[in-house]
């Protein structure tokens, strides 16, 4: 089985055999299927199925359809959000308005076995997906999704501030203290600390609602930029959306 996670900027893909995910490859898609991806796919055998999470738009979806048909005579299966699946019940009244990537992270987080995390009893979870946008979703141990928040991701925050002011762009990443002694670093630190601080606030609220200590799962392309800023224990799982796709495939069989 071939699994693809098409985000706003990046495309992640892997293969699945015997219930396990293979190596995850990450490419920028630019609204289409990257040439590097075509080179990789020429070296693999025809998959039985192609499951896709797509929030990257119609153009990349159509490009993927053409490639899959040309290579293997297969049509990709684009997964859609469901109100109640795999024990997860989402909070949105209109499931179609809840991003499929966010939904799949919930499915993966609620799975009975989460590789790298273990088989501990299900627990309340805050999922932070740090990408082009930063999304937060709160999940109770019984599979009830409470809802979530969306704010601009690190680069989007920085770009919006720089576009609306006379502050020059200075390529800088925060290190050490959560504050800065120069303007460029202050902009960089502010974008990281805002996301990290919101994670702490939501975890505190989730403790009150769950009556137990929740876990924090970190995923997304900018996850590594948040590691040092988070002041709560967390587990970083880069391929959380792909794991959700695998759960969907296994629950459907």
N, C-alpha and C positions, 0 to 999 in steps of 0.2 A: 504494500500500500504506500502511496506517495501522499505526504501531508504538507500543506503550504499555509503559512500565515502571512497574508499580504497586509501590511500596515500602511500608514499614510506615507511613509518614506522608505522603509525597508521591507524586503521579502525574506522570510525565513522558510527553509524547507528541510525535510528529512525523509527518510524511508522508515518503514515499520516492518519488522519481521518477528514472528513468534512473540508478539505482545510487547516488544521493546522498541524504543526509538533509536535510530542510528545517529551518526554525527549530524549536528545541525549546521547548515550553511546559511550565511547572511549576506545579502546583496542589496544595494539600492536599486529600486525598480524603475524610477523615472517615468511611471505611467505605462510601462510595457514590460515584456519579458527580457531581462538582461542577457547579453550575448554570453557571458560567463555561465549562466544557467543552462543555456542550450548546449554548451560544450560538456558540462557535467552530465546532462541527461542523455547525451549520445552514448555514454559509457555504462548506463544502467539498463537492466532488463525492463520489459514492459510491466507496469504495475497492474494489479488486479483492480484497484480503485484509486481515484485521485480525490482526496477530500481537501476542501479549501475554506479558510476563513478570510474574507475579503472586506476590508474597510478602505482600500486604496482606490476605489472608483471603477467605473464601467470600462474604461479603456484598457486597464491592465487585465480585467476579467476576460474581455474579448480576445486580447492577445494571448492569454493563457489557453483559452478554448481552441484557438487556431493551432497553437503549437502542439497541444495534447492530441488533437485529431490527426495532425500530420505525422507525429512520431509514433503513436500507438493506436490510433483509431478509437480513442476514448474521449468521453465528455467529462470534464471535471464536475464534481458534486459540490456546489457552494452551500455550505451549512448556514441555516437561518436560526435566529434566536427562538427559543420555545419558552412558553410561560412556566412549564413544569416538566422537568426532565432530570433523570439521574438523581432524584431526591432534592434538587434545587428548585425553589419557587421564587421567581424574580418579582421585584417590587413594582415594576412598571405595569401600568394598566394596559398599555399597548406594546406588546413584545417587540414589534418591528422597530420601535423607536429606541430600543436598547441595543447598543453595539454588539455585534456577534463576537468580537474579540473579548470584550468585557464578560460576556456570558460564558465563553469557553474557559476563562480563568476561574470563574465560579465553579464550573463543572469539574475542572481539574482539582481545585482546592478541596472539594467535597468528596473526592474519590476515596474509597476505603484504603487504598495504598497510594501514597505519593512518593515516588522514588526520590531518595535523597533526604526525605523528611521522616519516613518511617510509617509504621502502622498504628500509631497512637490513636486513641479514640478521637472521633471528629470533635473539633473545637471551633469556637468563634474565631473568625479570621478577618483581618483587614488586608485587602490586596491593593498594592500600589504599583501601577503600571506606568513607568516613566518613559514616555516616548515623545513624539511630536506634541502630543497633549499628555498631561499627567492625569490619570484617572484613579479614583479611590472607590472601592466597593466594600461594603460591610456585609458579612455573612455570619449567621448564627449556626451553632452546632447542629441544629435540626434541619438545616438546609434552607432556612428562610432568609432571603436577601432583603436587607433593610433599605437599600438604596445606595447612592454614591454621590461623588462630586467630580467635576471636571474643571481643570484650569490649564492655562497654557503651560507647555513644557519648558524646560530650561532655556533652550535656544529661542523659543517664541517669546518668552518673557523678556529676555535680553534684547531681542530685535525690536520689540514693540516700544521698549523704553528708549532705546537709542534712536529709533525713527521719530520719536516725539520730542526729543530734546537736542541740545547742541553737544551732548557728551560724545566724544570721539570713541570709536570702537577700539578697544585694547584687548587683544587676545590674552586672557588671563583666567586661571582657575584658582579658586580659593584653596588655601591650605592652612591648617592649624586653627587659629581662632575663628569663630563664626562671624566676626566683623573684619573690617579692612582699614588700611591706612592710606589708600589711594583710590581714586574714583573708579578706574577700570575693574579693580578687584572687588570693590564694593558692589558694583553691578553684578558681577559674577557670583559673589557670595550671597547676595540677596535672592537671586533666583533659586539657588540650591536650598538656602535656609527656609524660604517660604514653603517649599514642598515638604521638607523634613519636619517643620514645625506643625504643619497641618496633619501630618501622619500621627504625631504625638497627641494632638488634640482629639483626633478621631479614635485613637486607641483608648484614651481615657474615657470617652463617652461609651465605647463598646464594652468596657469593663462594667460600667453601670448597668447596661442593658443585658449583658450575658451572665453577670454574676460570677464570672471566672476570668482568668487572665487570657486574653486572646493572643493569637500569633499574628505576626506581620510577615506577609509574603511580598517580596520585591521582585519585579520583573521589568522588562522593557529595555530598549536600547541605551537609555541613559542611567540605568540602574547603578553602574559603577561610579557615576559622578555623585551619587547620593550616599554611598556607603559610609563615608567618614562623618557625614552630617547627621545621620540618624542616631538618636540617643536611646533607642530601645532595641532589644534583641530582634533580629530579623533573619529570615531565610531567603536567600537569593536563588530564584529559579528562572533562568533566562528563557526556557522553552515552555512556559506555562500554557500559552495558547495552543501549542502543538500537542501538549499532553491532554488538553481538553478535547481536541479533535480525536485523539486516540480513544478517549473515554466514550465519545459519541459513537464511534465506529463499533466499539465493543458492546455498548448498551443496545445497539440496533440489531446485533446478530443473535 
